[in-house]
Amino acid sequence: MKIFKLIVSSISVVIAGGLILAGCSGNISILAIVLGYLLATGAAFTLSGCGDEDTGPEMVTNPVPQDLDDDGFNEYDDCDDSDANINPDAAEICDDAKDNDCDNQIDTADLDCEEIVTNPAPEDYDEDGFYDYEDCDDRNADANPDEVEDCSDGIDNDCDDLIDEADPDCEEIVINPGPEDIDGDGYVGDEDCLEGNADVNPDAVEDCFDGIDNDCDTFTDEADDECPEIVVNPAPDIDGDGYVGDEDCLEGNPDVNPDALEDCFDGLDNNCNQLVDMEDPECADIITNPAPDDF
């Protein structure tokens, strides 16, 4: 006798004659008809459960849908389940070449993008009178084609692609100016040998007694040619005859000096010519021992 096996839901049916009908999830209506036929014909059959029967590796014929990008839409509802920014609830981005909202319309072909202005009117964002395409920096009202170049702010103020001292408008700028004229004497830097003292500069007159190089010629006081007659350490005129030092051959006697007359009988060099009394030509006609008169 042939044995037939039929599986109904979780029950298997073995039919005489060897025919096996299997399927734990089979169509119950069809199996019911088959069972009715078998019962009517008197065929022998047995029933056995299939839920616990080891039938080999389980085959999943209808798996649970996955949401691979975690955007709330499974792989069947999501037109790109690898990108969380693409799903039926996403807003269409009108310039990324993607169907963001999964309506099979991309960018401007999508009705969500029908209001996009592809050629917008220019804007003047900094309100300086120049549109964004005319203005080299439409975020700064101090930068536009009518602006005057500020030569020290690091900005191309007049939009000529030249900044600060590189701009011809700033060609007279002194990038590294000399020091200030602190003492106001008209000289600065190396020209003024003592900045801070207005009496010291190349135009000043040398003061021969102040210990300063007043005229900035590197010579101080008596060393300067402007002070050649200065006597650095003069001797005093003790006798008040107007002569001092080596000029007065006998300081202390006012009758002895270069302007005095030689006294031919005092034993002194009165006129300081190194000739005393009768040695001096001024005494040549003096008769020291005249002959007596014939009275």
Stockholm file with secondary structure:
# STOCKHOLM 1.0

chainA/1-295         MKIFKLIVSSISVVIAGGLILAGCSGNISILAIVLGYLLATGAAFTLSGCGDEDTGPEMVTNPVPQDLDDDGFNEYDDCDDSDANINPDAAEICDDAKDNDCDNQIDTADLDCEEIVTNPAPEDYDEDGFYDYEDCDDRNADANPDEVEDCSDGIDNDCDDLIDEADPDCEEIVINPGPEDIDGDGYVGDEDCLEGNADVNPDAVEDCFDGIDNDCDTFTDEADDECPEIVVNPAPDIDGDGYVGDEDCLEGNPDVNPDALEDCFDGLDNNCNQLVDMEDPECADIITNPAPDDF
#=GR chainA/1-295 SS CCEEEEEETTEEEEEETSCEECCTTCCHHHHHHHHHHHHHHTCCEEEEECSSSCCSSCCCSSCCCCCTTCSSCCTTTCSCTTCTTCSTTSCCCTTSSSCTTSSSCCGGGSGGGTTCCSSCCCCCTTCSSCCTTTCSCTTCTTCSTTSCCCTTSSSCTTSSSCCGGGSGGGTTCCSSCCCCCTTCSSCCGGGCTTTTCTTCSTTSCCCTTSSSCTTSSSCCGGGSTTCTTCCSSCCCCTTCSSCCGGGCTTTTCTTCSTTSCCCTTSSSCTTSSSCCGGGSGGGTTCCSSCCCCCC
#=GC SS_cons         CCEEEEEETTEEEEEETSCEECCTTCCHHHHHHHHHHHHHHTCCEEEEECSSSCCSSCCCSSCCCCCTTCSSCCTTTCSCTTCTTCSTTSCCCTTSSSCTTSSSCCGGGSGGGTTCCSSCCCCCTTCSSCCTTTCSCTTCTTCSTTSCCCTTSSSCTTSSSCCGGGSGGGTTCCSSCCCCCTTCSSCCGGGCTTTTCTTCSTTSCCCTTSSSCTTSSSCCGGGSTTCTTCCSSCCCCTTCSSCCGGGCTTTTCTTCSTTSCCCTTSSSCTTSSSCCGGGSGGGTTCCSSCCCCCC
//
